[in-house]
Amino acid sequence: MCICHLPCRPVKPNIIGEQISSKMGAHYHCIICSATITRRTDMLGHVRRHVNKGETKSSYIAASTAKSSNEILKEADTDVQVCPNYSIPQKTDSYFNPKMKLNRLLPPSRQLIFCTLAALAEERKPLECLDAFGATGIMGLQWAKHLGNAVKVTINDLNENSVTLIQENCHLNKLKVVVDSKEKKGSDDNLEEGEENLGNIKVTKMDANVLMHLRSFDFIHLDPFGTSVNYLDSAFRNIRNLGIVSVTSTDISSLYAKAQHVARRHYGCNIVRTEYYKELAARIVVAAVARAAARCNKGIEVLFAVALEHFVLVVVRVLRGPTSADETAKKIQYLIHCQWCEERIFQKDGNMVEENPYRQLPCNCHGSMPGKTAIELGPLWSSSLFSTGFLKRMLFESVHHGLDDIQTLIKTLIFESECTPQSQFSVHAPSNLNKQEENGISVKTTDDNTTDNTAQGKRKCSEMITNLVKKQKTDVITEHPPFYYNIHRHSIKGMNMPKLKKFLCYLSQAGFRVSRTHFDPMGVRTDAPLIQFKSILLKYSTPTYTGGQSEGHVQSASEDTVADRVEMSVNDKAEASSCRRW
């Protein structure tokens, strides 16, 4: 019996040929999507979902026709075929993020990873590269198309539709598909006469953990949907010495302290929302990467860590050996954070338990405020987040490959790694970038005449690692100061702040290291304590109104008035912080 006002009808079982059992009984057939459902209640829910989506028979047929004709996009001279709804991960198997394209206004993650691989390719060739979560394969296609024989690319994905799409995109870009060390049949069918293949790409369909356990690579890029902690142990199991692991984490709800219980479950980390939450998220991911490397008797050197828009990208170099692993594990520490003034400091190492560890903070909130004023965050990565030498090589590669959009971000990272203002720098200076040292390791760049990149024996690698460890012990002072202050969060009520560039000059003239940070457009990275930061900010701030007083009279205000203003600002911050806690 048919259901009234619903686009479905009951169909009796076909008895001819005895192909359908008589136990099946009557079933319902949806005329919109041609689905066959046995139970009436299930059919009602099925039709209700069609009604909620506003789908009719004509609209559904149009959508089905669109699925068969995929859209072709172009990015960095690479053609990629994407499915309908490619920008919505819930509605497609092969997710393609248009925000990752070459764009001045959006985070260029693929450009950063490409410059990283190009800089690594100048050290040794060929490189075994893995894109563990290929989706459309756009990243691996760009590697193979622009770096050529310097890389051997493997693109992996567990979804069968994604693997088929990756193979079609390889043919679209005139790249051969290799499956199980054999060329796939029909790989040259789409080529016209006179055209040649630009390279080979190996496409695999298996779990990323299984693939990384089976094979060893020089470069691994992990970009799963959400957290990447489930794949770190496999990535460091077979990664070659001095190789690079790139980790992209998109679970910002937990990393940015919006879901603290998820951060505790995934990263084993206690975290709260702070003014420097983006750098806190980057240090959480680096700490998880460092622990995974140490479990495999490997250490890491952080090349750079960025937090942009909806993702956190961490790129590290792998250093084999228990000595490097021990040095890496020592850099995972806890952070003491004051909830009243937001001052912070890494907890000092020691085996003895302190009666009041909050006294390590440079502020006096624990003495003037009742109760517990600070909390313990972490474990976090306490060392540097940037390698100046490697970033300069990335800048050289971006100039060499014509990636103009990424150069501004890389230069900002270089200033941040050196903690210097953006006043003394020259982009067109390849002579300064020919031979860079990364923590004591001399690396070869494009202009070196050495051609044998693979003849690096175990003795040479061990010497390089030894020099790295020695350099890390002696150059701890030269590292950039951790974290930053937001100039608006510490502004004084009723006062106009100076411009950010002028304020950086004032801090530098006072004898402090200072630079801007990519984590926050109004953030200031400096080694100045918060008290000095506020005093300099107040010194060069002007009142919003003079009240009939002359400018000279305002500048000659007494020290008691200045102290009262600072105390008022501290009390305001304390009141606001207490409201946030309650």
Secondary structure, 3 states (H helix, E strand, C coil): CCCCCCCEEEECCCCHHHCCCHHHCCEEEECCCCCEECCHHHHHHHHHHHHHHCCCHHHHHHHHHHHHCCEEEEECCEEEEECCCCCCCCCCCCCCCHHHCCCCCCCCHHHHHHHHHHHHHCCCCCEEEEECCCCCCHHHHHHHHHHHHHEEEEEECCCHHHHHHHHHHHHHCCCEEEECCEECCCCCCCCCCCCCCCCEEEEECCCHHHHHHHCCEEEEEECCCCCCHHHHHHHHHCEEEEEEEEEEECCHHHHCCCCHHHHHHHHCCECCCCCCHHHHHHHHHHHHHHHHHHHCCEEEEEEEEEEECCEEEEEEEEEECHHHHHHHHCCEEEEEEECCCCCEEECCCCCCCCCCHHHHCCCCHHHHCCCCCEEEEEEEECCCCCCHHHHHHHHHHHHHCCCCCCHHHHHHHHHHHHCCCCCCCCCCCHHHHCCEEECCEEECCCCCCCCCCCCCCHHHHHHHHHHHHHHHHHCCCCCCCCCCEECCCCCCCCEECCCHHHHHHHHHHCCCCEEEECCEEEEEEECCCHHHHHHHHHHCCEECCCCCCCHHHHHCCCHHHHHHHHHHHHHHHHHHHHHHHC
